[in-house]
């Protein structure tokens, strides 16, 4: 597994390097001392696991995640346990308190190994298996694209619907559409992109239009033109 260590304190990075040296299947491909440097490293290096300090000068670890379109497995490392609740709220892969205990690091790495192997065994298109970071006010989440059932335009931004949540994404709907797999995410209208794998039923409307009901119970109206495209996509 390729690992990137992000921490503003050099001694902390050195200690984590020392602890990771006992694990022969982990290759440390780089280090970064702040969010800007980490973003550059992530753009140029193949990273499976990101060891990320939360509190750093300037942008925080959470700020870094918000900048990224897709995420590796994230393991937070911090000396401040007040961040534990927030880290788990964003569905961090794991959370390590400093000073890091070897047995806790081993447990986190074993989880990473199992997750990576399962991902390889059930490999899907990258755009389907990617994780994204979403933030709405003080709340934030790391979510698999597979779990997002609907994107809805909201002014110049977009809302992402998953479970009972609907945080704002600071990206226009059209820009999101350009990045998504069209075999999975369908442009239902000017306002909506829906995840076809969350479709529960399709009802006929007037003038050959459709109303799609998602598994959550949400409904999306599809224009006549897009209904024809949906029929072709689903071979109805």
SERO-4910 file (N, C-alpha, C, O; in steps of 0.05 Angstrom, whole numbers):
BEGIN
 pado doro    nc1    nc2    nc3   cac1   cac2   cac3    cc1    cc2    cc3    oc1    oc2    oc3
  Unk    A     17    -24      0      0      0      0     18     25      0     37     26     15
  Unk    A     11     44    -16     26     69    -17     13     89      3    -11     93      3
  Unk    A     30    101     20     21    119     41     33    146     38     56    149     30
  Unk    A     17    167     44     26    194     45     21    204     73      0    202     84
  Unk    A     42    216     85     41    227    112     39    257    111     55    271     99
  Unk    A     17    268    123     13    297    123     12    307    152     -7    300    167
  Unk    A     32    322    160     33    332    187     52    356    187     73    355    175
  Unk    A     45    378    201     62    402    201     86    399    219    104    415    217
  Unk    A     87    378    236    109    374    254    128    352    244    120    329    241
  Unk    A    153    360    238    172    340    228    176    317    247    177    294    238
  Unk    A    179    321    274    182    298    291    158    278    289    162    254    291
  Unk    A    134    288    286    111    271    284    113    254    258    106    231    258
  Unk    A    122    267    236    125    252    211    146    231    214    143    208    204
  Unk    A    168    238    227    190    219    230    181    195    247    188    172    241
  Unk    A    166    200    268    157    178    286    138    160    271    139    135    274
  Unk    A    120    171    255    102    154    239    117    138    219    111    114    214
  Unk    A    137    150    207    154    135    188    167    111    202    168     89    191
  Unk    A    177    116    226    190     95    242    170     72    247    177     48    244
  Unk    A    147     79    256    126     58    262    118     43    237    114     19    238
  Unk    A    116     57    215    107     44    190    129     26    178    124      8    163
  Unk    A    154     31    185    176     15    175    174    -14    183    187    -32    170
  Unk    A    159    -20    204    155    -48    213    136    -63    195    133    -87    197
  Unk    A    122    -49    177    102    -61    159    113    -61    131    112    -41    117
  Unk    A    122    -84    122    136    -86     96    118    -82     72    128    -76     51
  Unk    A     92    -84     76     73    -80     53     65    -51     50     49    -44     33
  Unk    A     76    -33     67     70     -4     65     94     11     54    116      9     65
  Unk    A     89     25     33    110     42     21    103     71     24     82     80     15
  Unk    A    120     86     38    115    115     42    124    129     17    149    132     12
  Unk    A    106    139      2    113    152    -24    118    181    -21    128    194    -40
  Unk    A    112    193      2    117    221      5    108    232     32     94    218     47
  Unk    A    115    257     37    107    272     61     98    300     53    106    309     31
  Unk    A     83    312     70     75    340     66     72    353     93     63    340    112
  Unk    A     78    379     94     77    394    119     53    412    121     47    423    143
  Unk    A     37    414    100     13    431    101     -6    422     79      1    404     63
  Unk    A    -30    433     78    -51    425     60    -43    430     31    -48    413     14
  Unk    A    -30    452     25    -23    459     -2     -3    438    -13     -6    428    -36
  Unk    A     17    432      3     37    412     -5     25    385     -8     31    370    -27
  Unk    A      6    378     10     -7    352      8    -24    350    -17    -24    329    -30
  Unk    A    -38    371    -24    -54    371    -49    -36    366    -73    -44    351    -91
  Unk    A    -13    379    -74      5    375    -96     15    346    -97     17    334   -119
  Unk    A     22    335    -74     32    307    -73     10    288    -82     16    269    -97
  Unk    A    -14    292    -74    -36    274    -81    -41    275   -111    -50    255   -123
  Unk    A    -36    298   -124    -40    300   -152    -19    285   -168    -24    278   -191
  Unk    A      4    281   -157     26    270   -172     34    242   -164     49    228   -178
  Unk    A     24    232   -140     32    207   -130      9    187   -128    -14    196   -122
  Unk    A     14    161   -131     -7    141   -127     -9    135    -97      9    123    -85
  Unk    A    -31    144    -84    -34    141    -55    -58    124    -48    -80    130    -57
  Unk    A    -54    103    -33    -75     86    -23    -86     95      4   -110     94      9
  Unk    A    -67    103     21    -75    111     49    -63    138     55    -39    142     51
  Unk    A    -80    156     65    -71    183     72    -72    185    103    -93    184    115
  Unk    A    -48    189    115    -46    194    144    -46    224    147    -27    238    139
  Unk    A    -68    235    158    -74    263    156    -77    276    184    -95    269    199
  Unk    A    -59    295    190    -62    311    214    -86    330    211    -91    339    189
  Unk    A   -101    334    232   -125    351    230   -118    381    232   -126    396    215
  Unk    A   -104    388    253    -99    416    258    -71    423    248    -51    414    259
  Unk    A    -70    441    228    -45    450    216    -47    480    211    -69    490    208
  Unk    A    -24    494    211    -25    523    205    -38    527    177    -33    512    158
  Unk    A    -54    548    175    -68    553    150    -92    535    147   -109    534    164
  Unk    A    -93    520    125   -115    502    120   -113    477    137    -91    466    140
  Unk    A   -135    468    147   -136    444    164   -137    419    146   -140    420    122
  Unk    A   -136    395    160   -140    370    145   -167    369    132   -169    358    110
  Unk    A   -188    379    146   -214    379    134   -215    397    109   -229    391     90
  Unk    A   -201    420    111   -200    438     87   -188    424     63   -197    427     41
  Unk    A   -167    409     69   -154    394     47   -173    374     34   -175    374      9
  Unk    A   -188    359     50   -207    340     39   -228    353     22   -237    342      2
  Unk    A   -236    377     30   -257    391     14   -247    399    -13   -263    403    -32
  Unk    A   -221    402    -17   -210    410    -43   -208    386    -62   -206    391    -86
  Unk    A   -208    362    -52   -202    339    -69   -228    328    -82   -249    326    -69
  Unk    A   -226    320   -107   -248    309   -121   -252    280   -113   -275    271   -110
  Unk    A   -231    265   -109   -232    237   -101   -212    233    -78   -192    247    -76
  Unk    A   -218    213    -62   -202    209    -38   -190    181    -35   -203    162    -44
  Unk    A   -166    179    -24   -156    153    -16   -169    146     11   -186    161     21
  Unk    A   -161    124     23   -170    118     50   -157    139     69   -133    145     66
  Unk    A   -173    150     87   -163    171    104   -161    162    133   -181    152    145
  Unk    A   -137    164    145   -133    158    173   -123    183    186   -101    192    181
  Unk    A   -140    195    203   -132    220    217   -112    214    239   -115    193    253
  Unk    A    -93    232    243    -74    230    264    -73    257    278    -68    277    266
  Unk    A    -78    257    304    -79    283    319    -75    278    348    -81    257    359
  Unk    A    -66    299    362    -63    298    391    -87    309    405    -89    309    429
  Unk    A   -107    319    389   -130    333    401   -155    315    398   -166    313    377
  Unk    A   -164    303    420   -186    284    419   -212    299    413   -232    285    408
  Unk    A   -213    325    415   -238    340    409   -245    336    380   -268    340    372
  Unk    A   -226    328    363   -231    324    335   -242    296    329   -250    290    307
  Unk    A   -242    279    349   -249    251    344   -278    249    334   -283    235    315
  Unk    A   -296    263    347   -324    262    339   -327    272    310   -341    259    294
  Unk    A   -315    294    304   -317    304    276   -305    286    256   -315    282    234
  Unk    A   -282    274    263   -269    255    245   -287    232    238   -289    224    215
  Unk    A   -300    221    258   -317    198    253   -343    207    239   -356    191    225
  Unk    A   -351    232    244   -375    242    230   -370    243    200   -389    239    184
  Unk    A   -345    249    192   -339    249    163   -334    221    152   -325    218    130
  Unk    A   -338    201    169   -333    173    161   -304    168    154   -298    154    135
  Unk    A   -286    180    170   -258    174    166   -254    144    168   -267    130    183
  Unk    A   -235    134    153   -230    105    153   -221     97    181   -229     76    190
  Unk    A   -204    113    194   -196    107    221   -185    133    233   -182    153    220
  Unk    A   -179    132    259   -171    155    274   -150    147    295   -155    129    311
  Unk    A   -126    158    294   -104    151    312    -97    175    329    -92    197    319
  Unk    A    -97    171    355    -89    191    374    -58    191    377    -46    169    379
  Unk    A    -46    214    379    -18    217    384    -13    217    415    -30    229    429
  Unk    A      8    205    425     27    189    410     14    163    400      0    149    415
  Unk    A     20    155    376      8    132    363     19    106    375     44    103    376
  Unk    A      1     89    383     10     63    394     13     43    371     -4     42    353
  Unk    A     34     27    371     38      8    349     15    -11    345      9    -17    322
  Unk    A      1    -20    366    -21    -38    363    -45    -24    349    -60    -37    334
  Unk    A    -49      2    354    -71     16    341    -64     21    311    -82     19    294
  Unk    A    -39     26    306    -31     29    278    -35      3    263    -44      3    240
  Unk    A    -27    -19    276    -31    -46    263    -60    -51    257    -66    -61    236
  Unk    A    -78    -44    276   -107    -48    271   -117    -31    248   -132    -41    232
  Unk    A   -107     -7    246   -116     11    224   -106      0    198   -120      1    178
  Unk    A    -81     -9    197    -70    -20    172    -84    -45    163    -88    -50    140
  Unk    A    -91    -62    183   -106    -86    176   -133    -80    163   -141    -93    144
  Unk    A   -146    -60    174   -172    -51    162   -167    -42    133   -182    -47    115
  Unk    A   -145    -27    130   -138    -17    103   -132    -39     84   -141    -39     60
  Unk    A   -118    -60     93   -112    -83     75   -138    -97     67   -142   -103     43
  Unk    A   -156   -101     86   -181   -115     80   -198    -99     60   -209   -110     42
  Unk    A   -199    -73     65   -215    -56     47   -203    -55     19   -218    -56     -1
  Unk    A   -177    -53     17   -164    -52     -9   -168    -78    -24   -173    -77    -48
  Unk    A   -165   -100    -10   -169   -126    -24   -198   -130    -33   -202   -140    -55
  Unk    A   -217   -121    -17   -245   -123    -24   -251   -106    -48   -266   -113    -66
  Unk    A   -238    -82    -49   -242    -64    -71   -231    -76    -97   -244    -73   -118
  Unk    A   -208    -89    -95   -197   -101   -119   -213   -124   -129   -217   -128   -153
  Unk    A   -224   -140   -110   -240   -163   -117   -265   -155   -132   -274   -170   -150
  Unk    A   -276   -133   -124   -301   -124   -137   -296    -98   -152   -312    -79   -150
  Unk    A   -275    -98   -167   -267    -73   -181   -289    -63   -199   -301    -78   -214
  Unk    A   -294    -37   -198   -314    -24   -214   -301      0   -228   -278      6   -222
  Unk    A   -316     14   -244   -305     38   -257   -297     57   -235   -310     60   -214
  Unk    A   -275     71   -239   -265     89   -219   -286    109   -210   -289    115   -186
  Unk    A   -301    120   -229   -320    141   -223   -343    130   -205   -356    145   -191
  Unk    A   -346    104   -205   -367     92   -188   -358     86   -160   -373     88   -141
  Unk    A   -332     79   -157   -322     71   -131   -309     94   -116   -302     91    -92
  Unk    A   -305    117   -128   -292    140   -115   -307    149    -90   -331    147    -89
  Unk    A   -292    160    -71   -303    173    -48   -299    203    -52   -280    212    -63
  Unk    A   -319    219    -42   -318    248    -44   -322    260    -16   -335    248      1
  Unk    A   -311    283    -12   -314    298     13   -335    319     10   -334    335     -9
  Unk    A   -355    319     28   -376    339     27   -377    354     53   -374    342     75
  Unk    A   -382    380     52   -384    396     76   -409    414     74   -414    425     53
  Unk    A   -423    417     96   -446    435     98   -445    448    125   -453    436    145
  Unk    A   -435    473    127   -432    486    152   -410    472    168   -388    468    159
  Unk    A   -417    465    193   -397    451    210   -397    421    207   -381    407    219
  Unk    A   -415    411    191   -417    382    187   -403    374    161   -403    389    141
  Unk    A   -391    351    161   -377    342    136   -377    311    136   -380    298    156
  Unk    A   -375    300    111   -377    272    107   -357    263     86   -350    279     68
  Unk    A   -348    238     87   -334    225     65   -354    204     55   -361    186     69
  Unk    A   -362    207     30   -383    190     19   -375    177     -7   -362    190    -24
  Unk    A   -381    152    -11   -377    139    -36   -397    149    -56   -421    153    -50
  Unk    A   -389    154    -81   -408    163   -102   -431    143   -104   -453    151   -111
  Unk    A   -425    118    -99   -446     97   -101   -469    103    -82   -491     93    -87
  Unk    A   -464    118    -60   -485    123    -40   -501    148    -46   -521    152    -33
  Unk    A   -492    164    -65   -507    189    -71   -528    182    -92   -522    173   -114
  Unk    A   -553    187    -85   -575    179   -103   -583    201   -122   -595    196   -143
  Unk    A   -577    226   -115   -588    248   -131   -571    273   -127   -562    279   -105
  Unk    A   -566    288   -149   -555    315   -148   -576    334   -158   -589    329   -178
  Unk    A   -579    356   -144   -600    376   -151   -588    404   -153   -575    412   -133
  Unk    A   -592    418   -175   -581    445   -177   -595    463   -157   -619    462   -153
  Unk    A   -578    480   -145   -588    500   -125   -573    526   -130   -552    531   -118
  Unk    A   -584    543   -147   -570    567   -156   -545    559   -171   -547    544   -190
  Unk    A   -522    570   -163   -497    564   -177   -484    539   -165   -462    531   -174
  Unk    A   -496    528   -145   -485    504   -132   -503    480   -135   -522    481   -151
  Unk    A   -496    459   -121   -511    434   -124   -515    421    -97   -497    422    -80
  Unk    A   -538    408    -93   -542    392    -68   -539    363    -75   -548    353    -96
  Unk    A   -526    349    -57   -522    320    -60   -540    306    -39   -539    312    -16
  Unk    A   -556    287    -49   -575    273    -31   -565    244    -26   -560    229    -45
  Unk    A   -561    238     -1   -554    211      8   -565    206     36   -564    224     53
  Unk    A   -575    182     40   -589    177     65   -609    199     71   -625    206     54
  Unk    A   -608    211     95   -626    234    101   -612    260     98   -623    281    106
  Unk    A   -588    260     87   -572    285     84   -575    297     57   -581    284     37
  Unk    A   -570    324     56   -571    339     31   -552    363     31   -561    385     28
  Unk    A   -526    358     35   -507    380     37   -503    394     10   -508    383    -11
  Unk    A   -493    419     12   -488    434    -12   -460    428    -23   -441    426     -7
  Unk    A   -457    425    -49   -432    422    -63   -426    448    -78   -443    457    -93
  Unk    A   -403    459    -74   -397    485    -86   -388    482   -115   -367    493   -123
  Unk    A   -403    467   -130   -397    462   -158   -423    463   -174   -443    451   -165
  Unk    A   -424    476   -197   -448    475   -214   -455    447   -223   -437    430   -226
  Unk    A   -481    442   -228   -489    415   -236   -476    407   -262   -468    383   -264
  Unk    A   -473    425   -281   -460    418   -306   -432    408   -302   -423    389   -315
  Unk    A   -417    422   -285   -389    414   -280   -388    386   -267   -370    370   -273
  Unk    A   -407    380   -249   -408    353   -238   -414    332   -259   -402    311   -259
  Unk    A   -433    338   -276   -440    319   -297   -416    311   -314   -414    288   -322
  Unk    A   -399    330   -320   -376    324   -336   -357    304   -323   -341    291   -337
  Unk    A   -358    301   -297   -340    283   -282   -352    256   -276   -337    238   -268
  Unk    A   -378    253   -280   -392    229   -271   -394    209   -294   -394    216   -317
  Unk    A   -396    183   -286   -399    162   -306   -428    162   -317   -446    157   -301
  Unk    A   -432    168   -342   -459    169   -353   -474    143   -353   -498    143   -357
  Unk    A   -459    121   -350   -473     95   -348   -487     91   -321   -504     74   -318
  Unk    A   -480    108   -302   -491    106   -275   -507    131   -268   -529    128   -256
  Unk    A   -497    154   -275   -510    179   -267   -524    191   -292   -511    197   -312
  Unk    A   -550    194   -290   -567    202   -313   -577    231   -309   -588    237   -289
  Unk    A   -573    248   -330   -583    275   -329   -613    275   -334   -622    272   -357
  Unk    A   -629    277   -313   -658    274   -315   -671    300   -325   -692    299   -338
  Unk    A   -659    323   -318   -671    349   -326   -649    370   -322   -626    364   -315
  Unk    A   -657    395   -326   -637    417   -322   -629    418   -293   -607    428   -286
  Unk    A   -646    409   -275   -641    411   -246   -630    386   -233   -620    387   -211
  Unk    A   -633    362   -246   -628    338   -232   -609    318   -248   -611    316   -272
  Unk    A   -591    305   -233   -577    282   -242   -582    260   -222   -577    263   -198
  Unk    A   -592    237   -232   -599    216   -213   -581    191   -217   -571    186   -239
  Unk    A   -578    177   -196   -562    152   -195   -580    129   -203   -599    122   -188
  Unk    A   -576    117   -227   -594     97   -237   -595     72   -219   -615     57   -219
  Unk    A   -574     68   -203   -574     45   -186   -590     49   -161   -593     30   -145
  Unk    A   -601     72   -157   -619     78   -135   -649     80   -144   -666     86   -128
  Unk    A   -654     74   -169   -681     76   -180   -697     52   -169   -689     29   -172
  Unk    A   -720     58   -157   -738     37   -147   -760     30   -167   -767      7   -171
  Unk    A   -772     51   -179   -793     47   -199   -795     70   -217   -786     92   -211
  Unk    A   -808     66   -240   -812     87   -261   -841     86   -268   -852     66   -277
  Unk    A   -854    109   -265   -883    112   -272   -886    129   -297   -872    149   -301
  Unk    A   -906    121   -313   -912    137   -337   -926    163   -329   -942    164   -310
  Unk    A   -919    184   -343   -932    210   -339   -946    217   -365   -951    201   -382
  Unk    A   -954    243   -367   -968    252   -391   -947    257   -413   -924    263   -407
  Unk    A   -956    255   -438   -939    262   -461   -913    246   -461   -892    256   -467
  Unk    A   -915    220   -454   -892    202   -455   -869    210   -436   -846    202   -441
  Unk    A   -875    224   -415   -855    231   -396   -856    211   -373   -875    196   -370
  Unk    A   -835    211   -356   -833    192   -334   -831    206   -307   -822    229   -306
  Unk    A   -839    193   -286   -832    201   -259   -817    178   -246   -828    155   -244
  Unk    A   -793    183   -237   -776    163   -225   -778    164   -195   -776    186   -183
  Unk    A   -783    142   -182   -782    140   -153   -757    126   -144   -751    104   -153
  Unk    A   -742    139   -126   -717    128   -116   -722    112    -91   -744    113    -79
  Unk    A   -703     96    -83   -706     78    -60   -713     93    -35   -726     82    -17
  Unk    A   -704    118    -33   -709    134     -9   -738    144     -8   -747    153     13
  Unk    A   -752    141    -31   -779    152    -32   -780    178    -47   -802    188    -54
  Unk    A   -757    191    -52   -757    216    -67   -766    210    -96   -760    189   -107
  Unk    A   -779    230   -108   -788    227   -136   -775    248   -153   -770    271   -144
  Unk    A   -769    242   -178   -757    260   -197   -773    259   -223   -776    238   -235
  Unk    A   -782    282   -232   -796    284   -258   -776    286   -280   -757    302   -279
  Unk    A   -781    271   -302   -763    271   -325   -778    282   -349   -800    273   -355
  Unk    A   -765    300   -363   -778    312   -386   -783    291   -408   -771    269   -408
  Unk    A   -800    298   -427   -806    279   -448   -781    271   -464   -776    248   -470
  Unk    A   -765    291   -470   -740    286   -485   -721    267   -470   -711    248   -480
  Unk    A   -717    273   -444   -700    257   -428   -712    229   -422   -698    210   -417
  Unk    A   -738    228   -422   -752    202   -418   -745    183   -441   -741    159   -437
  Unk    A   -744    195   -465   -736    178   -488   -707    168   -485   -702    145   -490
  Unk    A   -690    185   -475   -662    177   -470   -660    155   -448   -645    137   -450
  Unk    A   -677    159   -428   -677    139   -406   -687    112   -416   -676     91   -408
  Unk    A   -707    112   -433   -717     87   -445   -694     73   -460   -690     48   -458
  Unk    A   -679     89   -475   -656     77   -490   -635     67   -471   -623     45   -475
  Unk    A   -629     82   -450   -608     74   -431   -615     49   -417   -598     31   -413
  Unk    A   -640     46   -409   -649     23   -394   -661      1   -412   -670    -20   -402
  Unk    A   -661      7   -438   -673    -12   -458   -702    -19   -451   -710    -43   -451
  Unk    A   -718      2   -444   -746     -3   -438   -762     -5   -463   -787     -9   -462
***
